[in-house]
């Protein structure tokens, strides 16, 4: 089994899929047509991770590790 996944399209579903895979230890290749879409997806993922931290679901140090996997 591979520990790397590729997600094509980083809209609502794509960034959510990338988020879940990265949070569970997978390296994620997030692919889209424009760099701006990728940057917006990363901002959204970070915001969602921080929301998990504020709810006590996720440790603060895991945010950085998760984002580094994408």
mmCIF file as Biopython writes it, N, C-alpha, C and O atoms, coordinates in Angstrom:
data_model
#
loop_
_atom_site.group_PDB
_atom_site.id
_atom_site.type_symbol
_atom_site.label_atom_id
_atom_site.label_alt_id
_atom_site.label_comp_id
_atom_site.label_asym_id
_atom_site.label_entity_id
_atom_site.label_seq_id
_atom_site.pdbx_PDB_ins_code
_atom_site.Cartn_x
_atom_site.Cartn_y
_atom_site.Cartn_z
_atom_site.occupancy
_atom_site.B_iso_or_equiv
_atom_site.auth_seq_id
_atom_site.auth_asym_id
_atom_site.pdbx_PDB_model_num
ATOM 1   N N  . UNK A ? 1  ? 0.851   -1.188 0.000   1.0 0.0 1  A 1 
ATOM 2   C CA . UNK A ? 1  ? 0.000   0.000  0.000   1.0 0.0 1  A 1 
ATOM 3   C C  . UNK A ? 1  ? 0.889   1.241  0.000   1.0 0.0 1  A 1 
ATOM 4   O O  . UNK A ? 1  ? 1.863   1.318  0.749   1.0 0.0 1  A 1 
ATOM 5   N N  . UNK A ? 2  ? 0.550   2.191  -0.831  1.0 0.0 2  A 1 
ATOM 6   C CA . UNK A ? 2  ? 1.316   3.426  -0.947  1.0 0.0 2  A 1 
ATOM 7   C C  . UNK A ? 2  ? 0.963   4.381  0.186   1.0 0.0 2  A 1 
ATOM 8   O O  . UNK A ? 2  ? -0.162  4.387  0.684   1.0 0.0 2  A 1 
ATOM 9   N N  . UNK A ? 3  ? 1.937   5.181  0.582   1.0 0.0 3  A 1 
ATOM 10  C CA . UNK A ? 3  ? 1.673   6.200  1.594   1.0 0.0 3  A 1 
ATOM 11  C C  . UNK A ? 3  ? 1.569   7.589  0.976   1.0 0.0 3  A 1 
ATOM 12  O O  . UNK A ? 3  ? 1.648   8.599  1.676   1.0 0.0 3  A 1 
ATOM 13  N N  . UNK A ? 4  ? 1.388   7.628  -0.354  1.0 0.0 4  A 1 
ATOM 14  C CA . UNK A ? 4  ? 1.222   8.882  -1.078  1.0 0.0 4  A 1 
ATOM 15  C C  . UNK A ? 4  ? -0.058  8.811  -1.905  1.0 0.0 4  A 1 
ATOM 16  O O  . UNK A ? 4  ? -0.327  7.815  -2.577  1.0 0.0 4  A 1 
ATOM 17  N N  . UNK A ? 5  ? -0.844  9.889  -1.843  1.0 0.0 5  A 1 
ATOM 18  C CA . UNK A ? 5  ? -2.047  9.983  -2.666  1.0 0.0 5  A 1 
ATOM 19  C C  . UNK A ? 5  ? -1.998  11.294 -3.447  1.0 0.0 5  A 1 
ATOM 20  O O  . UNK A ? 5  ? -1.347  12.252 -3.030  1.0 0.0 5  A 1 
ATOM 21  N N  . UNK A ? 6  ? -2.682  11.324 -4.564  1.0 0.0 6  A 1 
ATOM 22  C CA . UNK A ? 6  ? -2.829  12.545 -5.349  1.0 0.0 6  A 1 
ATOM 23  C C  . UNK A ? 6  ? -4.298  12.898 -5.407  1.0 0.0 6  A 1 
ATOM 24  O O  . UNK A ? 6  ? -5.148  12.044 -5.658  1.0 0.0 6  A 1 
ATOM 25  N N  . UNK A ? 7  ? -4.587  14.164 -5.174  1.0 0.0 7  A 1 
ATOM 26  C CA . UNK A ? 7  ? -5.955  14.670 -5.231  1.0 0.0 7  A 1 
ATOM 27  C C  . UNK A ? 7  ? -5.988  15.706 -6.342  1.0 0.0 7  A 1 
ATOM 28  O O  . UNK A ? 7  ? -5.257  16.696 -6.297  1.0 0.0 7  A 1 
ATOM 29  N N  . UNK A ? 8  ? -6.834  15.480 -7.339  1.0 0.0 8  A 1 
ATOM 30  C CA . UNK A ? 8  ? -6.946  16.402 -8.458  1.0 0.0 8  A 1 
ATOM 31  C C  . UNK A ? 8  ? -8.174  17.272 -8.237  1.0 0.0 8  A 1 
ATOM 32  O O  . UNK A ? 8  ? -9.302  16.785 -8.163  1.0 0.0 8  A 1 
ATOM 33  N N  . UNK A ? 9  ? -7.926  18.558 -8.135  1.0 0.0 9  A 1 
ATOM 34  C CA . UNK A ? 9  ? -8.987  19.518 -7.854  1.0 0.0 9  A 1 
ATOM 35  C C  . UNK A ? 9  ? -9.003  19.831 -6.371  1.0 0.0 9  A 1 
ATOM 36  O O  . UNK A ? 9  ? -9.117  18.929 -5.541  1.0 0.0 9  A 1 
ATOM 37  N N  . UNK A ? 10 ? -8.891  21.093 -6.040  1.0 0.0 10 A 1 
ATOM 38  C CA . UNK A ? 10 ? -8.816  21.442 -4.619  1.0 0.0 10 A 1 
ATOM 39  C C  . UNK A ? 10 ? -9.953  22.353 -4.191  1.0 0.0 10 A 1 
ATOM 40  O O  . UNK A ? 10 ? -9.775  23.257 -3.376  1.0 0.0 10 A 1 
ATOM 41  N N  . UNK A ? 11 ? -11.120 22.098 -4.756  1.0 0.0 11 A 1 
ATOM 42  C CA . UNK A ? 11 ? -12.326 22.787 -4.297  1.0 0.0 11 A 1 
ATOM 43  C C  . UNK A ? 11 ? -12.745 22.226 -2.941  1.0 0.0 11 A 1 
ATOM 44  O O  . UNK A ? 11 ? -11.922 21.661 -2.220  1.0 0.0 11 A 1 
ATOM 45  N N  . UNK A ? 12 ? -13.984 22.375 -2.602  1.0 0.0 12 A 1 
ATOM 46  C CA . UNK A ? 12 ? -14.492 21.942 -1.296  1.0 0.0 12 A 1 
ATOM 47  C C  . UNK A ? 12 ? -14.200 20.477 -1.021  1.0 0.0 12 A 1 
ATOM 48  O O  . UNK A ? 12 ? -13.682 20.140 0.044   1.0 0.0 12 A 1 
ATOM 49  N N  . UNK A ? 13 ? -14.521 19.610 -1.953  1.0 0.0 13 A 1 
ATOM 50  C CA . UNK A ? 13 ? -14.280 18.176 -1.736  1.0 0.0 13 A 1 
ATOM 51  C C  . UNK A ? 13 ? -12.804 17.851 -1.780  1.0 0.0 13 A 1 
ATOM 52  O O  . UNK A ? 13 ? -12.311 17.107 -0.933  1.0 0.0 13 A 1 
ATOM 53  N N  . UNK A ? 14 ? -12.095 18.389 -2.745  1.0 0.0 14 A 1 
ATOM 54  C CA . UNK A ? 14 ? -10.680 18.074 -2.902  1.0 0.0 14 A 1 
ATOM 55  C C  . UNK A ? 14 ? -9.855  18.481 -1.709  1.0 0.0 14 A 1 
ATOM 56  O O  . UNK A ? 14 ? -9.014  17.710 -1.247  1.0 0.0 14 A 1 
ATOM 57  N N  . UNK A ? 15 ? -10.077 19.696 -1.191  1.0 0.0 15 A 1 
ATOM 58  C CA . UNK A ? 15 ? -9.278  20.087 -0.038  1.0 0.0 15 A 1 
ATOM 59  C C  . UNK A ? 15 ? -9.669  19.311 1.211   1.0 0.0 15 A 1 
ATOM 60  O O  . UNK A ? 15 ? -8.832  19.080 2.084   1.0 0.0 15 A 1 
ATOM 61  N N  . UNK A ? 16 ? -10.922 18.909 1.305   1.0 0.0 16 A 1 
ATOM 62  C CA . UNK A ? 16 ? -11.343 18.068 2.434   1.0 0.0 16 A 1 
ATOM 63  C C  . UNK A ? 16 ? -10.709 16.692 2.383   1.0 0.0 16 A 1 
ATOM 64  O O  . UNK A ? 16 ? -10.285 16.158 3.408   1.0 0.0 16 A 1 
ATOM 65  N N  . UNK A ? 17 ? -10.644 16.118 1.194   1.0 0.0 17 A 1 
ATOM 66  C CA . UNK A ? 17 ? -10.014 14.804 1.021   1.0 0.0 17 A 1 
ATOM 67  C C  . UNK A ? 17 ? -8.524  14.899 1.333   1.0 0.0 17 A 1 
ATOM 68  O O  . UNK A ? 17 ? -7.978  14.045 2.032   1.0 0.0 17 A 1 
ATOM 69  N N  . UNK A ? 18 ? -7.869  15.934 0.819   1.0 0.0 18 A 1 
ATOM 70  C CA . UNK A ? 18 ? -6.446  16.129 1.092   1.0 0.0 18 A 1 
ATOM 71  C C  . UNK A ? 18 ? -6.201  16.300 2.585   1.0 0.0 18 A 1 
ATOM 72  O O  . UNK A ? 18 ? -5.248  15.736 3.123   1.0 0.0 18 A 1 
ATOM 73  N N  . UNK A ? 19 ? -7.040  17.060 3.251   1.0 0.0 19 A 1 
ATOM 74  C CA . UNK A ? 19 ? -6.941  17.298 4.691   1.0 0.0 19 A 1 
ATOM 75  C C  . UNK A ? 19 ? -6.976  15.978 5.453   1.0 0.0 19 A 1 
ATOM 76  O O  . UNK A ? 19 ? -6.108  15.716 6.285   1.0 0.0 19 A 1 
ATOM 77  N N  . UNK A ? 20 ? -7.965  15.158 5.174   1.0 0.0 20 A 1 
ATOM 78  C CA . UNK A ? 20 ? -8.128  13.898 5.906   1.0 0.0 20 A 1 
ATOM 79  C C  . UNK A ? 20 ? -6.955  12.950 5.660   1.0 0.0 20 A 1 
ATOM 80  O O  . UNK A ? 20 ? -6.439  12.350 6.603   1.0 0.0 20 A 1 
ATOM 81  N N  . UNK A ? 21 ? -6.535  12.810 4.424   1.0 0.0 21 A 1 
ATOM 82  C CA . UNK A ? 21 ? -5.398  11.934 4.142   1.0 0.0 21 A 1 
ATOM 83  C C  . UNK A ? 21 ? -4.134  12.438 4.844   1.0 0.0 21 A 1 
ATOM 84  O O  . UNK A ? 21 ? -3.425  11.655 5.477   1.0 0.0 21 A 1 
ATOM 85  N N  . UNK A ? 22 ? -3.848  13.746 4.734   1.0 0.0 22 A 1 
ATOM 86  C CA . UNK A ? 22 ? -2.643  14.298 5.351   1.0 0.0 22 A 1 
ATOM 87  C C  . UNK A ? 22 ? -2.685  14.153 6.869   1.0 0.0 22 A 1 
ATOM 88  O O  . UNK A ? 22 ? -1.673  13.842 7.497   1.0 0.0 22 A 1 
ATOM 89  N N  . UNK A ? 23 ? -3.839  14.374 7.447   1.0 0.0 23 A 1 
ATOM 90  C CA . UNK A ? 23 ? -3.976  14.257 8.900   1.0 0.0 23 A 1 
ATOM 91  C C  . UNK A ? 23 ? -3.753  12.822 9.363   1.0 0.0 23 A 1 
ATOM 92  O O  . UNK A ? 23 ? -3.381  12.589 10.513  1.0 0.0 23 A 1 
ATOM 93  N N  . UNK A ? 24 ? -3.979  11.868 8.476   1.0 0.0 24 A 1 
ATOM 94  C CA . UNK A ? 24 ? -3.809  10.456 8.821   1.0 0.0 24 A 1 
ATOM 95  C C  . UNK A ? 24 ? -2.478  9.887  8.335   1.0 0.0 24 A 1 
ATOM 96  O O  . UNK A ? 24 ? -2.331  8.672  8.203   1.0 0.0 24 A 1 
ATOM 97  N N  . UNK A ? 25 ? -1.504  10.768 8.068   1.0 0.0 25 A 1 
ATOM 98  C CA . UNK A ? 25 ? -0.146  10.340 7.820   1.0 0.0 25 A 1 
ATOM 99  C C  . UNK A ? 25 ? 0.274   10.129 6.381   1.0 0.0 25 A 1 
ATOM 100 O O  . UNK A ? 25 ? 1.407   9.715  6.132   1.0 0.0 25 A 1 
ATOM 101 N N  . UNK A ? 26 ? -0.595  10.397 5.433   1.0 0.0 26 A 1 
ATOM 102 C CA . UNK A ? 26 ? -0.259  10.227 4.020   1.0 0.0 26 A 1 
ATOM 103 C C  . UNK A ? 26 ? 0.401   11.486 3.469   1.0 0.0 26 A 1 
ATOM 104 O O  . UNK A ? 26 ? 0.063   12.598 3.874   1.0 0.0 26 A 1 
ATOM 105 N N  . UNK A ? 27 ? 1.342   11.308 2.545   1.0 0.0 27 A 1 
ATOM 106 C CA . UNK A ? 27 ? 1.855   12.413 1.740   1.0 0.0 27 A 1 
ATOM 107 C C  . UNK A ? 27 ? 0.793   12.687 0.689   1.0 0.0 27 A 1 
ATOM 108 O O  . UNK A ? 27 ? 0.270   11.750 0.085   1.0 0.0 27 A 1 
ATOM 109 N N  . UNK A ? 28 ? 0.466   13.947 0.458   1.0 0.0 28 A 1 
ATOM 110 C CA . UNK A ? 28 ? -0.608  14.303 -0.477  1.0 0.0 28 A 1 
ATOM 111 C C  . UNK A ? 28 ? -0.075  15.238 -1.557  1.0 0.0 28 A 1 
ATOM 112 O O  . UNK A ? 28 ? 0.517   16.276 -1.261  1.0 0.0 28 A 1 
ATOM 113 N N  . UNK A ? 29 ? -0.292  14.855 -2.806  1.0 0.0 29 A 1 
ATOM 114 C CA . UNK A ? 29 ? -0.042  15.735 -3.943  1.0 0.0 29 A 1 
ATOM 115 C C  . UNK A ? 29 ? -1.376  16.366 -4.297  1.0 0.0 29 A 1 
ATOM 116 O O  . UNK A ? 29 ? -2.283  15.684 -4.773  1.0 0.0 29 A 1 
ATOM 117 N N  . UNK A ? 30 ? -1.497  17.656 -4.067  1.0 0.0 30 A 1 
ATOM 118 C CA . UNK A ? 30 ? -2.728  18.378 -4.371  1.0 0.0 30 A 1 
ATOM 119 C C  . UNK A ? 30 ? -2.524  19.095 -5.702  1.0 0.0 30 A 1 
ATOM 120 O O  . UNK A ? 30 ? -1.605  19.901 -5.847  1.0 0.0 30 A 1 
ATOM 121 N N  . UNK A ? 31 ? -3.383  18.797 -6.667  1.0 0.0 31 A 1 
ATOM 122 C CA . UNK A ? 31 ? -3.191  19.256 -8.040  1.0 0.0 31 A 1 
ATOM 123 C C  . UNK A ? 31 ? -4.409  20.062 -8.493  1.0 0.0 31 A 1 
ATOM 124 O O  . UNK A ? 31 ? -5.554  19.651 -8.305  1.0 0.0 31 A 1 
ATOM 125 N N  . UNK A ? 32 ? -4.129  21.218 -9.093  1.0 0.0 32 A 1 
ATOM 126 C CA . UNK A ? 32 ? -5.208  22.014 -9.684  1.0 0.0 32 A 1 
ATOM 127 C C  . UNK A ? 32 ? -4.631  22.854 -10.819 1.0 0.0 32 A 1 
ATOM 128 O O  . UNK A ? 32 ? -3.418  22.880 -11.026 1.0 0.0 32 A 1 
ATOM 129 N N  . UNK A ? 33 ? -5.495  23.530 -11.541 1.0 0.0 33 A 1 
ATOM 130 C CA . UNK A ? 33 ? -5.074  24.289 -12.717 1.0 0.0 33 A 1 
ATOM 131 C C  . UNK A ? 33 ? -4.271  25.538 -12.386 1.0 0.0 33 A 1 
ATOM 132 O O  . UNK A ? 33 ? -3.354  25.896 -13.125 1.0 0.0 33 A 1 
ATOM 133 N N  . UNK A ? 34 ? -4.603  26.203 -11.289 1.0 0.0 34 A 1 
ATOM 134 C CA . UNK A ? 34 ? -3.961  27.478 -10.963 1.0 0.0 34 A 1 
ATOM 135 C C  . UNK A ? 34 ? -3.362  27.439 -9.562  1.0 0.0 34 A 1 
ATOM 136 O O  . UNK A ? 34 ? -3.929  26.861 -8.635  1.0 0.0 34 A 1 
ATOM 137 N N  . UNK A ? 35 ? -2.209  28.068 -9.438  1.0 0.0 35 A 1 
ATOM 138 C CA . UNK A ? 35 ? -1.539  28.184 -8.136  1.0 0.0 35 A 1 
ATOM 139 C C  . UNK A ? 35 ? -2.451  28.850 -7.109  1.0 0.0 35 A 1 
ATOM 140 O O  . UNK A ? 35 ? -2.443  28.472 -5.938  1.0 0.0 35 A 1 
ATOM 141 N N  . UNK A ? 36 ? -3.232  29.829 -7.536  1.0 0.0 36 A 1 
ATOM 142 C CA . UNK A ? 36 ? -4.131  30.533 -6.615  1.0 0.0 36 A 1 
ATOM 143 C C  . UNK A ? 36 ? -5.130  29.573 -5.978  1.0 0.0 36 A 1 
ATOM 144 O O  . UNK A ? 36 ? -5.464  29.721 -4.803  1.0 0.0 36 A 1 
ATOM 145 N N  . UNK A ? 37 ? -5.608  28.595 -6.735  1.0 0.0 37 A 1 
ATOM 146 C CA . UNK A ? 37 ? -6.548  27.615 -6.182  1.0 0.0 37 A 1 
ATOM 147 C C  . UNK A ? 37 ? -5.865  26.765 -5.108  1.0 0.0 37 A 1 
ATOM 148 O O  . UNK A ? 37 ? -6.462  26.448 -4.079  1.0 0.0 37 A 1 
ATOM 149 N N  . UNK A ? 38 ? -4.617  26.405 -5.362  1.0 0.0 38 A 1 
ATOM 150 C CA . UNK A ? 38 ? -3.862  25.608 -4.391  1.0 0.0 38 A 1 
ATOM 151 C C  . UNK A ? 38 ? -3.642  26.394 -3.105  1.0 0.0 38 A 1 
ATOM 152 O O  . UNK A ? 38 ? -3.806  25.860 -2.008  1.0 0.0 38 A 1 
ATOM 153 N N  . UNK A ? 39 ? -3.273  27.653 -3.241  1.0 0.0 39 A 1 
ATOM 154 C CA . UNK A ? 39 ? -3.035  28.482 -2.058  1.0 0.0 39 A 1 
ATOM 155 C C  . UNK A ? 39 ? -4.316  28.666 -1.245  1.0 0.0 39 A 1 
ATOM 156 O O  . UNK A ? 39 ? -4.293  28.614 -0.015  1.0 0.0 39 A 1 
ATOM 157 N N  . UNK A ? 40 ? -5.420  28.877 -1.933  1.0 0.0 40 A 1 
ATOM 158 C CA . UNK A ? 40 ? -6.704  29.033 -1.242  1.0 0.0 40 A 1 
ATOM 159 C C  . UNK A ? 40 ? -7.073  27.739 -0.500  1.0 0.0 40 A 1 
ATOM 160 O O  . UNK A ? 40 ? -7.593  27.785 0.615   1.0 0.0 40 A 1 
ATOM 161 N N  . UNK A ? 41 ? -6.805  26.606 -1.117  1.0 0.0 41 A 1 
ATOM 162 C CA . UNK A ? 41 ? -7.088  25.321 -0.472  1.0 0.0 41 A 1 
ATOM 163 C C  . UNK A ? 41 ? -6.246  25.141 0.783   1.0 0.0 41 A 1 
ATOM 164 O O  . UNK A ? 41 ? -6.750  24.672 1.803   1.0 0.0 41 A 1 
ATOM 165 N N  . UNK A ? 42 ? -4.968  25.508 0.721   1.0 0.0 42 A 1 
ATOM 166 C CA . UNK A ? 42 ? -4.101  25.380 1.894   1.0 0.0 42 A 1 
ATOM 167 C C  . UNK A ? 42 ? -4.557  26.283 3.041   1.0 0.0 42 A 1 
ATOM 168 O O  . UNK A ? 42 ? -4.490  25.897 4.207   1.0 0.0 42 A 1 
ATOM 169 N N  . UNK A ? 43 ? -5.017  27.479 2.703   1.0 0.0 43 A 1 
ATOM 170 C CA . UNK A ? 43 ? -5.555  28.383 3.729   1.0 0.0 43 A 1 
ATOM 171 C C  . UNK A ? 43 ? -6.782  27.762 4.375   1.0 0.0 43 A 1 
ATOM 172 O O  . UNK A ? 43 ? -6.931  27.799 5.596   1.0 0.0 43 A 1 
ATOM 173 N N  . UNK A ? 44 ? -7.658  27.192 3.563   1.0 0.0 44 A 1 
ATOM 174 C CA . UNK A ? 44 ? -8.869  26.548 4.080   1.0 0.0 44 A 1 
ATOM 175 C C  . UNK A ? 44 ? -8.530  25.362 4.968   1.0 0.0 44 A 1 
ATOM 176 O O  . UNK A ? 44 ? -9.112  25.199 6.040   1.0 0.0 44 A 1 
ATOM 177 N N  . UNK A ? 45 ? -7.589  24.535 4.527   1.0 0.0 45 A 1 
ATOM 178 C CA . UNK A ? 45 ? -7.193  23.366 5.318   1.0 0.0 45 A 1 
ATOM 179 C C  . UNK A ? 45 ? -6.608  23.815 6.649   1.0 0.0 45 A 1 
ATOM 180 O O  . UNK A ? 45 ? -6.939  23.246 7.689   1.0 0.0 45 A 1 
ATOM 181 N N  . UNK A ? 46 ? -5.748  24.823 6.635   1.0 0.0 46 A 1 
ATOM 182 C CA . UNK A ? 46 ? -5.160  25.306 7.888   1.0 0.0 46 A 1 
ATOM 183 C C  . UNK A ? 46 ? -6.235  25.851 8.823   1.0 0.0 46 A 1 
ATOM 184 O O  . UNK A ? 46 ? -6.185  25.611 10.029  1.0 0.0 46 A 1 
ATOM 185 N N  . UNK A ? 47 ? -7.205  26.582 8.276   1.0 0.0 47 A 1 
ATOM 186 C CA . UNK A ? 47 ? -8.302  27.107 9.082   1.0 0.0 47 A 1 
ATOM 187 C C  . UNK A ? 47 ? -9.093  25.961 9.726   1.0 0.0 47 A 1 
ATOM 188 O O  . UNK A ? 47 ? -9.445  26.024 10.904  1.0 0.0 47 A 1 
ATOM 189 N N  . UNK A ? 48 ? -9.365  24.925 8.945   1.0 0.0 48 A 1 
ATOM 190 C CA . UNK A ? 48 ? -10.112 23.781 9.476   1.0 0.0 48 A 1 
ATOM 191 C C  . UNK A ? 48 ? -9.315  23.020 10.530  1.0 0.0 48 A 1 
ATOM 192 O O  . UNK A ? 48 ? -9.878  22.557 11.522  1.0 0.0 48 A 1 
ATOM 193 N N  . UNK A ? 49 ? -8.009  22.890 10.320  1.0 0.0 49 A 1 
ATOM 194 C CA . UNK A ? 49 ? -7.159  22.244 11.325  1.0 0.0 49 A 1 
ATOM 195 C C  . UNK A ? 49 ? -7.160  23.051 12.625  1.0 0.0 49 A 1 
ATOM 196 O O  . UNK A ? 49 ? -7.257  22.483 13.713  1.0 0.0 49 A 1 
ATOM 197 N N  . UNK A ? 50 ? -7.052  24.363 12.511  1.0 0.0 50 A 1 
ATOM 198 C CA . UNK A ? 50 ? -7.067  25.215 13.707  1.0 0.0 50 A 1 
ATOM 199 C C  . UNK A ? 50 ? -8.411  25.148 14.427  1.0 0.0 50 A 1 
ATOM 200 O O  . UNK A ? 50 ? -8.468  25.262 15.651  1.0 0.0 50 A 1 
ATOM 201 N N  . UNK A ? 51 ? -9.479  24.964 13.676  1.0 0.0 51 A 1 
ATOM 202 C CA . UNK A ? 51 ? -10.792 24.785 14.304  1.0 0.0 51 A 1 
ATOM 203 C C  . UNK A ? 51 ? -10.802 23.485 15.124  1.0 0.0 51 A 1 
ATOM 204 O O  . UNK A ? 51 ? -11.369 23.438 16.216  1.0 0.0 51 A 1 
ATOM 205 N N  . UNK A ? 52 ? -10.175 22.440 14.590  1.0 0.0 52 A 1 
ATOM 206 C CA . UNK A ? 52 ? -10.074 21.183 15.332  1.0 0.0 52 A 1 
ATOM 207 C C  . UNK A ? 52 ? -9.261  21.367 16.606  1.0 0.0 52 A 1 
ATOM 208 O O  . UNK A ? 52 ? -9.586  20.778 17.637  1.0 0.0 52 A 1 
ATOM 209 N N  . UNK A ? 53 ? -8.214  22.172 16.548  1.0 0.0 53 A 1 
ATOM 210 C CA . UNK A ? 53 ? -7.404  22.458 17.738  1.0 0.0 53 A 1 
ATOM 211 C C  . UNK A ? 53 ? -8.257  23.168 18.783  1.0 0.0 53 A 1 
ATOM 212 O O  . UNK A ? 53 ? -8.234  22.803 19.958  1.0 0.0 53 A 1 
ATOM 213 N N  . UNK A ? 54 ? -9.008  24.183 18.358  1.0 0.0 54 A 1 
ATOM 214 C CA . UNK A ? 54 ? -9.822  24.953 19.304  1.0 0.0 54 A 1 
ATOM 215 C C  . UNK A ? 54 ? -10.909 24.101 19.965  1.0 0.0 54 A 1 
ATOM 216 O O  . UNK A ? 54 ? -11.358 24.408 21.069  1.0 0.0 54 A 1 
ATOM 217 N N  . UNK A ? 55 ? -11.324 23.039 19.291  1.0 0.0 55 A 1 
ATOM 218 C CA . UNK A ? 55 ? -12.332 22.134 19.857  1.0 0.0 55 A 1 
ATOM 219 C C  . UNK A ? 55 ? -11.703 21.010 20.685  1.0 0.0 55 A 1 
ATOM 220 O O  . UNK A ? 55 ? -12.410 20.183 21.260  1.0 0.0 55 A 1 
ATOM 221 N N  . UNK A ? 56 ? -10.367 20.988 20.739  1.0 0.0 56 A 1 
ATOM 222 C CA . UNK A ? 56 ? -9.680  19.957 21.510  1.0 0.0 56 A 1 
ATOM 223 C C  . UNK A ? 56 ? -9.590  18.620 20.799  1.0 0.0 56 A 1 
ATOM 224 O O  . UNK A ? 56 ? -9.286  17.608 21.431  1.0 0.0 56 A 1 
ATOM 225 N N  . UNK A ? 57 ? -9.848  18.594 19.502  1.0 0.0 57 A 1 
ATOM 226 C CA . UNK A ? 57 ? -9.834  17.358 18.723  1.0 0.0 57 A 1 
ATOM 227 C C  . UNK A ? 57 ? -8.415  17.030 18.254  1.0 0.0 57 A 1 
ATOM 228 O O  . UNK A ? 57 ? -8.067  15.864 18.071  1.0 0.0 57 A 1 
ATOM 229 N N  . UNK A ? 58 ? -7.604  18.068 18.062  1.0 0.0 58 A 1 
ATOM 230 C CA . UNK A ? 58 ? -6.286  17.917 17.461  1.0 0.0 58 A 1 
ATOM 231 C C  . UNK A ? 58 ? -5.275  18.715 18.276  1.0 0.0 58 A 1 
ATOM 232 O O  . UNK A ? 58 ? -5.580  19.804 18.762  1.0 0.0 58 A 1 
ATOM 233 N N  . UNK A ? 59 ? -4.064  18.165 18.424  1.0 0.0 59 A 1 
ATOM 234 C CA . UNK A ? 59 ? -2.993  18.881 19.119  1.0 0.0 59 A 1 
ATOM 235 C C  . UNK A ? 59 ? -2.420  19.957 18.206  1.0 0.0 59 A 1 
ATOM 236 O O  . UNK A ? 59 ? -2.330  19.763 16.994  1.0 0.0 59 A 1 
ATOM 237 N N  . UNK A ? 60 ? -2.034  21.088 18.783  1.0 0.0 60 A 1 
ATOM 238 C CA . UNK A ? 60 ? -1.502  22.224 18.020  1.0 0.0 60 A 1 
ATOM 239 C C  . UNK A ? 60 ? -0.320  21.816 17.137  1.0 0.0 60 A 1 
ATOM 240 O O  . UNK A ? 60 ? -0.231  22.261 15.993  1.0 0.0 60 A 1 
ATOM 241 N N  . UNK A ? 61 ? 0.589   20.977 17.647  1.0 0.0 61 A 1 
ATOM 242 C CA . UNK A ? 61 ? 1.776   20.596 16.866  1.0 0.0 61 A 1 
ATOM 243 C C  . UNK A ? 61 ? 1.437   19.733 15.656  1.0 0.0 61 A 1 
ATOM 244 O O  . UNK A ? 61 ? 2.238   19.625 14.727  1.0 0.0 61 A 1 
ATOM 245 N N  . UNK A ? 62 ? 0.273   19.127 15.660  1.0 0.0 62 A 1 
ATOM 246 C CA . UNK A ? 62 ? -0.128  18.291 14.528  1.0 0.0 62 A 1 
ATOM 247 C C  . UNK A ? 62 ? -0.542  19.128 13.312  1.0 0.0 62 A 1 
ATOM 248 O O  . UNK A ? 62 ? -0.523  18.630 12.187  1.0 0.0 62 A 1 
ATOM 249 N N  . UNK A ? 63 ? -0.911  20.384 13.529  1.0 0.0 63 A 1 
ATOM 250 C CA . UNK A ? 63 ? -1.297  21.257 12.416  1.0 0.0 63 A 1 
ATOM 251 C C  . UNK A ? 63 ? -0.123  21.398 11.449  1.0 0.0 63 A 1 
ATOM 252 O O  . UNK A ? 63 ? -0.275  21.190 10.245  1.0 0.0 63 A 1 
ATOM 253 N N  . UNK A ? 64 ? 1.040   21.750 11.976  1.0 0.0 64 A 1 
ATOM 254 C CA . UNK A ? 64 ? 2.219   21.937 11.132  1.0 0.0 64 A 1 
ATOM 255 C C  . UNK A ? 64 ? 2.603   20.651 10.421  1.0 0.0 64 A 1 
ATOM 256 O O  . UNK A ? 64 ? 2.895   20.666 9.225   1.0 0.0 64 A 1 
ATOM 257 N N  . UNK A ? 65 ? 2.604   19.543 11.144  1.0 0.0 65 A 1 
ATOM 258 C CA . UNK A ? 65 ? 2.965   18.263 10.524  1.0 0.0 65 A 1 
ATOM 259 C C  . UNK A ? 65 ? 1.987   17.887 9.425   1.0 0.0 65 A 1 
ATOM 260 O O  . UNK A ? 65 ? 2.397   17.370 8.386   1.0 0.0 65 A 1 
ATOM 261 N N  . UNK A ? 66 ? 0.714   18.134 9.633   1.0 0.0 66 A 1 
ATOM 262 C CA . UNK A ? 66 ? -0.285  17.817 8.617   1.0 0.0 66 A 1 
ATOM 263 C C  . UNK A ? 66 ? -0.072  18.666 7.372   1.0 0.0 66 A 1 
ATOM 264 O O  . UNK A ? 66 ? -0.103  18.145 6.257   1.0 0.0 66 A 1 
ATOM 265 N N  . UNK A ? 67 ? 0.142   19.955 7.544   1.0 0.0 67 A 1 
ATOM 266 C CA . UNK A ? 67 ? 0.349   20.841 6.393   1.0 0.0 67 A 1 
ATOM 267 C C  . UNK A ? 67 ? 1.628   20.494 5.642   1.0 0.0 67 A 1 
ATOM 268 O O  . UNK A ? 67 ? 1.686   20.661 4.424   1.0 0.0 67 A 1 
ATOM 269 N N  . UNK A ? 68 ? 2.651   20.018 6.340   1.0 0.0 68 A 1 
ATOM 270 C CA . UNK A ? 68 ? 3.904   19.638 5.680   1.0 0.0 68 A 1 
ATOM 271 C C  . UNK A ? 68 ? 3.725   18.407 4.795   1.0 0.0 68 A 1 
ATOM 272 O O  . UNK A ? 68 ? 4.528   18.184 3.890   1.0 0.0 68 A 1 
ATOM 273 N N  . UNK A ? 69 ? 2.703   17.617 5.034   1.0 0.0 69 A 1 
ATOM 274 C CA . UNK A ? 69 ? 2.456   16.416 4.227   1.0 0.0 69 A 1 
ATOM 275 C C  . UNK A ? 69 ? 1.772   16.738 2.903   1.0 0.0 69 A 1 
ATOM 276 O O  . UNK A ? 69 ? 1.686   15.879 2.025   1.0 0.0 69 A 1 
ATOM 277 N N  . UNK A ? 70 ? 1.292   17.954 2.754   1.0 0.0 70 A 1 
ATOM 278 C CA . UNK A ? 70 ? 0.591   18.346 1.522   1.0 0.0 70 A 1 
ATOM 279 C C  . UNK A ? 70 ? 1.557   19.082 0.615   1.0 0.0 70 A 1 
ATOM 280 O O  . UNK A ? 70 ? 1.179   19.503 -0.478  1.0 0.0 70 A 1 
#
